[in-house]
Amino acid sequence: MNKSKVIVVEDDESVRHVLVEILRRQGFEAKGYRDAERALAEQFDVSVSPDQPPDLVVVDLLLETNAMQGMQLIGELVARDVPSVILAVSADTKGADMAQAMRAGASDCVNKPFDYTTFLPKLIALAQTGRKIRQRRNGDSHGMDITRLHRPVFLSYPGEDEDLALVIKRYLEAREIATWYGPSTIRVGDDWQGSIKKGIKEAKFFIALITDNYFNKPDCIDELLEFDLRVRTGLDRDLLLLPVLSRVSEKTMHNPTFQSIRDRYHWQDISGCHFLDGLTALLLRIQDALGQEHQISNREISFSARDMSSSPSRSDPTSLLPPSEISFRQFEQE
């Protein structure tokens, strides 16, 4: 397939027609769907459609009554771990639906009506990223992303929180942040312990998804301590340990291991209303450390929920707080 493939799930015929036509004029293979069920069956059921899945799925969150809604479609796509990048669109100016869509696994969100001067570049960028993800996954006969074994970000999480870990992974990968993620890396017959150790040894960034389950898992503790030891040796000063907290109880906050990590590294909360700001902070910190040359613009990263709530009338709420205010930083070592 030479062209990037985009599908639009939108029950408003005029909006759907305009989006599909604009994408086709930009050189994309584009198709529109009125309902989510048909899109799911035709594009993602391998028994029905042998073709490659789309690179980008544009999903309206509010579809026809008594039918599968956009949020349900996003959840189903994430559960199937499809390589497609998901862009949620909604007329919800307060951002509640958008925040929920991001938690469900959408890679980005845009409000309707669209400002096409910013929306079109976003579509193009996300479709190109989705195509790269698909191509990487087709890197060998098993359909596995063979580069995932050598990626700069290692994501450590307890099994009970795999859904949230998958959301974080998809969010970062949609912005071309290569993330080592166990379920997509280790195949049947692989030395899973050796693969994990190798992934930690080669990672530049270690994201610890800390929930109340984290310090009850010996594997998570081993992963955390192994990377922390790499940081402590000081042999590579570019390493970053990034604790990310979600709905942590007082018991976990007083866990001695967590207190030690908290005292040495700045952490980011992604619980509740902090979810979007927290993901943005994580993205900015990693991009800054990677030394990417391009300046982060409004159309390259997701909107900030905090800005959204303060300016509900904005049609494209993609502005962010200054990076200096929300970015991760590693505490200076004594």
C-alpha positions in Angstrom: 0.0 0.0 0.0 1.6 3.2 -1.2 -0.8 5.7 0.3 -1.4 6.3 3.9 -4.9 5.0 4.9 -7.3 7.1 7.0 -10.9 6.3 8.0 -13.4 8.8 9.4 -16.2 7.6 11.7 -18.6 10.5 11.8 -22.5 10.4 11.7 -22.8 14.0 10.3 -22.8 13.4 6.6 -21.5 16.9 5.7 -18.6 16.8 8.1 -17.7 13.2 7.0 -17.8 14.2 3.3 -15.6 17.2 3.8 -13.0 15.4 5.8 -12.8 12.4 3.4 -12.6 14.7 0.4 -9.9 16.9 1.9 -7.8 13.8 2.9 -8.1 12.4 -0.6 -7.0 15.7 -2.2 -4.0 15.5 0.1 -3.1 12.1 -1.3 -4.5 9.8 1.3 -6.6 6.7 0.8 -9.6 7.9 2.8 -13.0 6.3 3.6 -15.9 7.5 5.7 -18.3 5.6 7.9 -21.5 6.7 9.5 -21.5 4.0 12.2 -18.7 2.5 14.3 -19.9 -1.1 13.9 -19.4 -1.2 10.2 -16.0 0.5 10.4 -14.9 -2.1 13.0 -16.1 -5.0 10.9 -14.8 -3.8 7.5 -11.4 -2.4 8.7 -10.4 -4.4 11.7 -11.9 -7.9 11.4 -9.1 -9.9 9.7 -11.6 -12.6 8.7 -13.6 -10.0 6.7 -10.8 -7.5 5.6 -7.4 -9.0 4.8 -6.0 -5.5 4.0 -3.7 -3.5 6.3 -5.5 -1.6 9.1 -5.8 2.2 8.7 -2.9 4.4 9.7 -5.2 6.9 11.3 -8.8 6.6 12.7 -10.7 9.8 13.2 -13.6 9.1 15.6 -16.5 11.4 16.5 -17.2 10.6 20.1 -21.0 11.2 19.9 -22.5 9.0 17.2 -26.2 8.1 16.6 -28.3 7.1 19.5 -28.7 3.3 20.2 -25.5 2.5 18.3 -21.9 2.0 19.3 -20.4 5.3 20.4 -17.0 6.7 19.6 -15.7 6.0 23.1 -16.7 2.3 22.8 -14.9 2.1 19.4 -11.7 3.6 20.9 -11.9 1.1 23.7 -12.3 -1.8 21.3 -9.4 -0.7 19.1 -7.1 -0.3 22.1 -8.2 -3.7 23.4 -7.2 -5.2 20.1 -3.9 -3.3 20.2 -4.3 -2.1 16.6 -1.4 -0.1 15.3 -3.7 2.8 14.1 -3.3 6.2 15.6 -6.7 7.3 17.0 -7.8 11.0 16.8 -11.0 11.8 18.8 -13.2 14.7 17.7 -16.1 16.2 19.7 -18.2 19.3 20.1 -17.7 19.1 23.9 -16.2 22.5 24.6 -15.5 21.8 28.3 -13.2 18.9 27.5 -14.8 16.2 29.7 -15.3 13.9 26.8 -11.9 14.6 25.4 -10.2 13.7 28.7 -12.2 10.5 28.9 -11.2 9.7 25.3 -7.5 10.1 26.1 -7.9 7.8 29.1 -9.5 5.3 26.8 -6.6 5.4 24.4 -7.0 8.1 21.9 -3.7 9.6 20.8 -5.0 13.1 20.4 -8.2 15.2 20.5 -9.7 18.1 18.5 -12.9 20.1 19.1 -15.5 20.8 16.5 -16.0 22.9 14.5 -12.5 22.5 13.0 -10.0 25.2 12.2 -8.6 23.5 9.1 -5.4 25.7 9.1 -4.3 23.7 12.2 -6.4 20.6 11.9 -5.1 19.5 8.5 -1.4 19.5 9.5 -2.4 17.5 12.6 -4.2 14.9 10.4 -1.2 14.6 8.1 1.3 14.3 10.9 -0.7 11.7 12.8 -1.4 9.6 9.6 2.4 9.6 8.8 3.1 8.5 12.4 0.5 5.8 12.2 2.1 4.5 8.9 5.5 4.3 10.5 4.1 2.3 13.5 2.4 -0.1 11.1 5.5 -0.5 9.0 7.6 -1.2 12.1 5.1 -3.8 13.2 5.5 -5.5 9.9 9.3 -5.7 10.3 9.4 -9.5 10.4 7.2 -12.5 9.6 5.6 -12.5 13.1 4.2 -8.9 12.7 6.3 -7.7 15.7 8.0 -4.4 15.8 11.6 -5.7 15.7 13.0 -2.2 16.7 11.1 -2.4 20.0 13.9 -4.4 21.5 16.2 -1.4 21.2 14.0 1.6 22.2 15.0 4.5 24.5 11.9 4.4 26.7 11.2 1.5 29.1 7.7 1.3 30.5 7.5 -0.6 33.9 4.0 -1.3 35.3 2.1 -3.9 37.3 0.0 -6.4 35.3 -3.2 -5.1 36.9 -2.7 -1.8 35.3 -1.9 -3.0 31.8 -4.8 -1.0 30.3 -3.4 2.3 31.6 0.2 1.3 30.5 -1.1 0.6 27.0 -2.7 4.1 26.9 0.6 5.7 27.9 2.5 3.6 25.3 0.1 4.5 22.5 0.2 8.2 23.5 4.0 8.3 23.3 4.3 6.2 20.1 1.8 8.5 18.3 4.4 11.2 18.9 7.2 9.0 17.7 8.6 8.3 21.2 9.8 4.7 20.8 8.6 2.8 23.9 9.7 -0.7 25.1 6.5 -2.5 26.0 6.6 -6.1 27.1 3.4 -7.6 25.5 4.4 -6.3 22.1 8.1 -7.2 22.4 8.4 -10.7 23.9 7.3 -13.6 21.8 6.6 -17.2 22.7 9.9 -19.0 23.4 11.9 -15.8 24.1 14.0 -15.5 27.2 11.6 -13.0 28.9 13.8 -12.2 31.9 16.8 -11.7 29.6 14.7 -9.5 27.2 13.6 -7.3 30.1 17.1 -6.9 31.5 18.4 -6.0 28.1 15.6 -3.5 27.6 16.3 -1.8 30.9 20.1 -1.8 30.3 19.7 -0.1 26.9 16.9 2.4 27.9 17.6 6.0 28.4 14.3 6.7 30.1 12.5 4.6 32.6 8.8 5.3 33.2 7.6 3.7 36.4 3.8 3.6 36.4 3.3 3.6 40.2 -0.1 2.5 41.5 -1.1 0.7 44.6 -0.1 -2.5 42.9 3.4 -1.5 41.9 5.3 -2.2 45.2 3.5 -5.5 45.6 5.2 -6.9 42.5 8.7 -8.2 42.8 9.3 -7.8 39.1 8.4 -4.1 39.2 10.6 -3.5 42.2 13.5 -5.4 40.4 13.1 -3.3 37.3 12.9 0.0 39.3 16.0 -0.8 41.4 18.0 -2.0 38.3 17.5 1.3 36.5 17.9 3.3 39.7 21.3 1.7 40.1 22.3 2.7 36.6 21.4 6.3 37.5 23.3 6.1 40.8 26.5 5.0 39.2 26.6 8.2 37.2 28.3 6.6 34.2 25.6 7.9 31.9 24.3 11.3 33.0 21.6 11.4 30.3 19.5 8.7 32.1 16.1 9.8 33.5 13.9 7.8 35.9 10.4 9.2 35.5 7.9 8.1 38.3 4.3 8.5 37.1 1.6 8.2 39.8 -2.0 7.1 39.3 -4.5 7.1 42.2 -1.9 6.2 44.8 -3.2 5.7 48.4 -1.6 7.0 51.6 -0.2 3.5 52.2 1.8 3.5 49.0 2.9 7.1 49.6 4.4 5.9 52.9 6.1 2.9 51.3 9.8 3.2 52.2 10.9 2.3 48.6 8.6 4.9 47.2 9.7 7.5 49.7 13.3 6.9 48.7 12.5 7.3 45.0 10.3 10.3 45.6 13.1 12.0 47.6 15.5 11.6 44.6 13.3 12.1 41.6 10.5 14.5 40.7 7.3 12.6 40.0 4.2 13.3 38.0 0.6 12.6 38.9 -1.8 11.5 36.2 -4.8 10.8 38.4 -8.2 12.3 37.6 -8.0 15.8 36.4 -4.2 15.7 36.2 -4.3 13.0 33.4 -3.9 15.3 30.3 -1.4 17.7 32.0 0.5 14.7 33.3 0.9 13.1 29.9 1.9 16.4 28.4 4.5 16.9 31.0 5.9 13.4 30.4 6.0 14.0 26.7 7.7 17.3 27.0 10.3 16.0 29.4 11.3 13.1 27.1 11.3 15.2 24.0 13.5 17.8 25.7 15.9 15.1 26.8 16.0 13.5 23.4 17.1 16.9 22.0 14.6 17.1 19.2 15.4 20.0 17.0 11.8 21.0 16.2 10.0 23.2 18.6 6.8 21.6 20.1 3.9 23.3 18.5 0.2 23.3 19.2 -0.6 20.8 16.4 2.1 18.3 17.5 0.8 17.5 21.0 -2.5 17.1 22.8 -4.4 19.9 24.4 -4.0 20.8 28.0 -7.1 20.2 30.1 -6.2 23.1 32.3 -6.1 25.6 29.4 -9.3 24.0 28.1 -11.3 24.7 31.3 -10.1 28.3 31.5 -11.0 29.0 27.8 -14.0 26.9 26.9 -14.9 29.0 23.8 -11.7 28.1 21.9 -12.3 25.9 18.9 -8.9 24.2 19.0 -7.8 24.0 22.6 -4.2 22.8 21.9 -2.2 25.4 23.8 0.0 24.3 26.6 1.6 25.7 29.7 5.2 26.7 29.2 7.5 23.6 29.4 9.4 25.1 32.3 6.2 25.0 34.4 5.1 21.4 33.8 8.1 19.4 32.6 9.7 16.6 34.5 13.1 17.3 35.9 15.6 15.0 37.6 16.7 16.3 41.0 20.4 17.1 41.2 22.5 14.4 42.8 24.6 15.2 45.7 
